[in-house]
């Protein structure tokens, strides 16, 4: 018959020390991994989506870039700096504020599909890396959480820049006055 030994404080202390050590090691590993993933010198990342779907003239879905979700929604940045200058195309559907904007939005979506479709095999998606909360570096996002990306075309232009050049989109700048100017251009 085996004899049961009483537990001592040393056993519990050893278990707690091992747990604390494991938690510290995990935290350090995460910080090192995050620092490696977005290094201090990195200003951009390149994503390789399996497919790109046009949502509207300035929004796309990237398939195959996230293991957590089927797709990621992204907004075109064009040649601008995240949340400072970007691309704005007319809205489509329920977000449009007038019939003329619906029509212009459909034309912008069609133009973006055309630009991306003819270059699909040679596209590169650039995702700028910016300083985030707590000093961590992360990919740029807009106020709704969408990635801010530039789709690079083989000729060196961005897809957003091509839309602006063709007149299907305008330069986006923050602020209500800027928003009112864009709306006036589409809805008169």
C-alpha positions in Angstrom: 0.0 0.0 0.0 1.5 3.3 -1.0 1.8 6.0 1.5 0.4 9.4 0.7 2.7 12.3 1.5 1.2 15.6 2.7 1.7 18.6 0.4 4.1 21.2 1.6 4.4 24.9 0.9 7.5 24.2 -1.2 5.5 22.2 -3.7 3.0 25.1 -4.2 5.8 27.7 -4.4 7.6 25.6 -7.0 4.4 25.3 -9.1 3.7 29.1 -8.8 7.3 29.9 -9.7 7.1 27.7 -12.8 3.7 29.3 -13.8 5.1 32.8 -13.3 8.2 31.8 -15.4 6.0 30.5 -18.2 3.9 33.6 -18.3 7.0 35.9 -18.4 8.6 33.8 -21.1 5.4 33.9 -23.2 5.1 37.7 -22.7 8.7 38.2 -23.8 8.2 36.0 -26.8 5.2 37.9 -27.9 7.0 41.3 -27.6 10.0 39.9 -29.6 7.7 38.4 -32.2 5.7 41.6 -32.6 9.0 43.6 -32.8 10.2 41.2 -35.5 6.9 41.3 -37.4 6.9 45.1 -37.5 10.5 46.3 -37.0 11.3 49.8 -36.0 12.8 50.5 -39.5 9.9 48.9 -41.4 7.7 51.5 -43.1 5.6 49.2 -45.2 4.6 45.6 -45.7 3.6 43.8 -48.9 0.6 41.5 -48.8 0.1 38.8 -51.4 -3.7 38.2 -51.6 -5.1 35.2 -53.4 -7.8 37.4 -54.9 -9.0 41.0 -54.8 -12.7 41.8 -55.1 -13.9 45.4 -55.8 -16.5 46.5 -53.3 -16.8 50.1 -54.7 -14.4 52.7 -56.2 -12.2 53.0 -53.2 -12.8 49.7 -51.2 -11.7 46.2 -51.9 -11.7 42.8 -50.2 -8.4 40.9 -50.0 -8.8 37.2 -49.9 -6.2 34.8 -48.5 -4.1 37.2 -46.4 -5.6 36.3 -43.0 -5.8 32.9 -41.3 -8.5 34.3 -39.0 -11.0 35.5 -41.6 -12.0 34.6 -45.2 -11.3 38.2 -46.4 -10.1 41.6 -45.1 -11.8 44.8 -46.2 -9.3 47.5 -47.2 -9.6 51.1 -48.5 -7.4 52.4 -51.2 -4.7 54.8 -50.1 -3.3 55.7 -53.4 -0.2 57.8 -53.3 -1.1 59.5 -49.9 0.0 59.1 -46.3 -2.3 57.1 -44.0 -5.2 59.2 -42.5 -3.7 62.4 -44.0 -4.2 62.1 -47.8 -5.9 59.3 -49.7 -8.4 58.4 -52.4 -12.2 59.0 -52.3 -14.5 57.6 -54.9 -18.3 58.3 -55.1 -20.5 56.0 -53.0 -22.7 53.3 -54.4 -26.0 51.9 -53.1 -27.5 53.1 -49.8 -24.4 55.3 -48.9 -24.9 57.5 -51.9 -26.5 60.9 -51.3 -27.9 61.5 -54.7 -28.6 59.7 -58.0 -25.6 61.3 -59.7 -23.3 59.9 -57.0 -24.8 56.4 -57.6 -24.0 56.6 -61.3 -20.5 58.0 -60.7 -19.9 55.4 -58.0 -20.8 52.6 -60.4 -18.5 54.0 -63.0 -15.6 54.2 -60.4 -16.2 50.6 -59.4 -16.2 49.5 -63.0 -13.0 51.4 -63.7 -11.2 49.9 -60.7 -12.3 46.4 -61.7 -10.9 47.1 -65.2 -7.6 48.5 -63.8 -7.2 45.5 -61.5 -8.4 42.9 -63.9 -5.9 43.7 -66.6 -3.0 43.5 -64.2 -4.2 40.8 -61.7 -1.2 38.6 -62.0 1.3 41.4 -61.5 -0.3 43.4 -58.6 1.5 44.2 -55.3 -0.4 45.3 -52.3 1.5 47.8 -50.1 0.4 48.2 -46.5 2.1 51.1 -44.7 3.3 50.5 -41.1 2.6 53.2 -38.6 3.1 53.9 -34.9 0.2 52.5 -33.0 -1.0 52.7 -29.4 1.6 52.0 -26.8 4.5 52.5 -29.3 3.7 49.2 -31.1 4.0 49.4 -34.9 1.1 48.1 -36.9 -0.4 48.4 -40.4 -2.3 51.6 -41.1 -6.1 51.5 -40.7 -8.9 54.0 -41.1 -11.4 55.0 -38.4 -13.6 51.9 -39.2 -10.7 49.4 -38.9 -10.2 48.9 -42.7 -6.7 48.4 -43.8 -5.3 51.4 -45.7 -3.4 50.0 -48.7 -2.0 50.9 -52.0 -2.3 48.5 -54.9 0.8 48.9 -57.0 0.4 48.5 -60.8 3.1 47.2 -63.0 3.6 50.7 -64.6 4.5 52.2 -61.1 1.2 53.9 -60.5 -1.2 53.0 -57.7 -4.7 51.8 -58.4 -6.0 54.8 -56.5 -3.8 57.2 -58.4 -5.1 55.7 -61.7 -8.7 56.4 -60.6 -7.8 60.0 -59.7 -6.0 60.4 -63.0 -9.0 59.1 -64.9 -11.4 61.4 -63.0 -13.3 58.5 -61.3 -12.0 59.5 -57.8 -10.6 62.5 -56.0 -7.9 63.1 -53.4 -9.3 62.5 -49.9 -8.3 64.8 -47.1 -9.7 64.7 -43.5 -12.3 67.2 -42.3 -15.9 68.2 -42.8 -15.1 71.0 -45.2 -13.2 68.6 -47.5 -16.0 66.1 -47.3 -18.6 68.8 -48.3 -16.4 69.8 -51.3 -16.3 66.2 -52.5 -20.0 65.8 -52.1 -20.6 69.0 -54.0 -18.6 67.7 -56.9 -20.7 64.5 -57.1 -24.1 65.8 -56.3 -23.8 69.4 -57.5 
